Amino acid sequence: MDGLRSNLRPRVLLPTAILALGGIGFGAFAFSGTPGAGDEPLPPIVQPAKPAEEPSASLAAWRKDANGVCASLNHDTANLGTPQTQAELLQRLPASLTLAEGALKELAALPTPKKQRKQIERMLRLFGRFVAQQQAALTALQAADTTEFARLTGLAFQANDRGSAIARDLGARRCAVGGTDDTRLTRELERRRVVVAVLYAPDSNVDTLAIREARAGALLAGAGFVAVNVYDPQAIAPLTARYSVRTSPSVFVFARSKGAVSQFGGYVDRETVAQAADTAAL
């Protein structure tokens, strides 16, 4: 952010110039008095100091520093592991948000190249929005409102994805890790035209049965298959950002470039899944 230019100088110099011009021809020494032997000279006019400019850097230097900050964040976040229960999510999500907030402060403190400063500021605002919405999602989860948790998580990752796009454009690729374009569902849709996805809770026996049936149905239809851990915010974001998810398990049938063409809440048998996948293939 550029420092504001001081407007003090015109206010000091303009009145001084007017007084000097007005004194020509009469009472030229009226203000200071007629100088005598013991008179001290007037002190010089002090020019207002120019505000110090914020340090700038080259894009290459900023990129190197930003990638270093984000690489450290990615490493520390990965070490937290993927929650397997709601209790683990309630414990680990605050830790990951604390890490993200710390990384944002480090990124904001880096000297930025003037040409890309607005881009970088926008990227940081979007990442800041991600953290704020994930914090709100955590509050909802703490109140046992899993539906609101899922909705806010989807919104959070929409902001994260937009920030990641700017980071990639700037060459800070380590800051673009962890978006919805880097999930098993996204990668499977790149490989297969039709994919069956099951949103499940690892600590639920019913959800385990739902996974088995959905996988068998996908196999019958020759479709791809992924199981999405409901306690993994990044993994559920592609689902919750666009679709209403109210129960676990939930079964989705995706067609490439069309999104979810079928959605089922609760347990679904393999024949129903296979039929939905066959229809999607058509």
N, C-alpha and C positions, 0 to 999 in steps of 0.2 A: 504494500500500500504506500503510495507516494506521500511524502510529507507535504503539508499545506504550505504554500509560499506565504511569507509574512507580509502583511500590508502596513506595517508600521513606518516604513521608509518614506512614502509620500506624505504622511502626516507630519513627520519631523522636518523634512527638507523644504516643503512648500511654504509654510509660514516663515521660515528663516529667510527664504529668498525674497518674499514680499517685504519683510522688514528692512532688508538690505537695500532694496530698490527705493523704498519710501524714504530712506534716510539721506539719499543723495540730494544736496542743495540746502538742507536745513537740519541742524542738530544731528549730525552724523554720529556723534558720540553720546547722544542723549541717553541710550540704554546703559552704556558702560561707564559714562562719565569721562571727562577729559583726562587722558592718561597723564600721570605725574611721575615723579621720580620713584615713589614708593609703591605705585600701583602694581598689582600682580596681573599677569596676562590671563585672559579668559581661558578656561579649559576648552580643549577641542571638542567639537560635536562628536558624540559617540554614535557610530553607525550601528544599527540593530544587527545582532548576529543572525546569520542565516541558519535556519533549522537544519540539523544534521539529517542527511539522507539515509534512509534505511539501506543496509548493505544489500548489494545485488550479487548475482552469481550467473555463471553461464548455464545453459540448459543441461549440458553434459555433467557439470558439477552437481546441480540440483538432482538430476536423475540418479546419479551414483549414490548420493546421500539418502534420497527417498527410497530407493531400492534396498538400501541397508537397513533403514528403519522398518520397512515392511517385511523384509526377510526375517528379522528378529521377531516381529509380531507373529508371523506365520508359524515359526518354529515353536514359540511359547504356547500358541493356541493349540497346535497339533498335540503338544505334550499333555494337554488337558484331557484328550481322548473324547470319544463319542459316547454320550450318556446312553445307558441302557434302561434306565428307569426314570420316572418323573422326579424322584428325589435327587437323583444324580444331576438331572438337568437344572433343578432349582439350585444346586450347589455350584455347578460349573458355569452356567450362563453368566452370573454376576462376575465371576473371575475373568471370563473372556471379554466382557464389556469393560472391565477395568483396564485390561491390556489394550483394548482398542482406544480407549480414551487417552491413555498414556502415549500411544503411537501418534494419535492426532495432534497432541500438543508438541511432540517432537517434529512432526511434519510442518506444523504452523510456524515453528521457530527457525526453520531452514531459510537461509538467504535464497530468494527466488529471482529468476531471470525476469527482467522488466517486460519483455515481449509476451511471455507466457503467464504473467502474474494473475490476470483475471481468470484464465483457465484453471490455474492451480487453486485459486480461492474458491471457484465453483466446485471443483473436485472435493475440497475439504468440507464445504457446506453439505454436499450430498453424503459424504461419509459421516459427518456429524448427525445428519438426519437419520441415517441408518442406526447409529448408536442410540439416539433418542427414542426411535420407534421400537427398537429391540428392548430398551429399558421399560417402555410402556407394555410391551408384550410380556415381559417378565412379571410386571405388576399384576397383569391379568392372570397369569399362570399361578401366581402366589394366592390369588383369590379363587382358584379352582375354576376359572373361566377358560377352558381349553379352546373353545370356539374363537373367542376374542384373541387369545394367544396366537392361534393359527392365522387369523386375518391380519393382525399387526405384523407378524413375521413376514408374511407375503409382501406387505407394503414396505417394510424395512429393506428387503432385498431388492425391491424395485429401485429404491434410491441407491443402494449399494452397486447395482449393475450399471447405473448411469455414471456413478463416480468412477467405477472400474473402466468404463469406456474412455473416459478422459485420461485416466492414468495410462492406459495402453497407448493412446494417441501421443502422450508425452514421453513414452518410452519407459515409464515406471511400471514395468510388468509385474514386479513382485507385489505391487499395491493393487493389482487387479485379480489376485488369487482369491478363490472362495465365493465366486458369484454363482448364479443359477445356470450359467453356461458350462459349469464344471461339476455336473452331477451325473450319477449313473443313468438317470432317466434321459438326460439330454444326450449323453454319449450313445445310449442304446437306440434312441430315435435316429441318430445319424447312421446306424448300422442296419436298422430294420424299419420297414414301412409301417408296421403295426407293433405296438408294445403294450403288454398288460402290466399295470403297476398296482401294487398293493401297499396301502398305507397301514402300517401295523405298529403295535406296541410290543417291544421285545419281552416284556414281563407278563404278557397275556397268553394263556394256553389257547384260547379261542382264536386269537390272531394267528397263532402258529398253524392251526388247522386251515385257516383261510388262505395262508400263504401256500400251503401244499395244494389245495384245490385250484387256486388261481394259476400256479405254475403248471399244473397238469393240463388245465384248459388252454394255456398259451402253447404248450407243447403239441396238443391235438390240432391247433389251428396253424402251427408253424410260425407263431408270433414271438417276438422278444418278450422278456420278462425281467422286472426289477421289483425288489422289495424295498420300501421306503420307510425308514425308521422315524416314527412320529416325534421322537425326542431329538432329532437332528435338524435344527433350524434351517441350515443350508439345503438339506435334502428335501424338506417339505415345501420350501419356498415356491418352486415352480408350480406346485399344486394349489397351495393356499392363496397365491397371488391372483389366480384366475377363477378358482372354483370354490364353492362352499363345501367345507369339510367339517362335518359335525360329529362323526363317529369313527371309531377305530375298532375293527378294520373297515377300510373302504377300498373298493376295487375300481380302477379306471382302465378304460381301453383307449389308447392313443393311436391316432393316425398321423403320420408325418405331415407337417404343415397345416393340419386341421385342428390339432389339439385333441382334447378328450371328446370322443364321440359317444361314449357310454360311461355311466358312473353308477355304482351300486354301493349302498351303505350296509355294512354288516357282512355276514358270511354268505358266499355265493358258490354254488357247486360248479364243477369243472365243465359240465355240458353247457351251462349258461354262459360261462366265460368264453368257451370255444366258439359258440354261436355269435356272440358279440364281436369277437376278433375276426371271424369270417366275414361278417357284415362290414366291418371297418375296412377290410382288405378290398372289398368291392368298390 
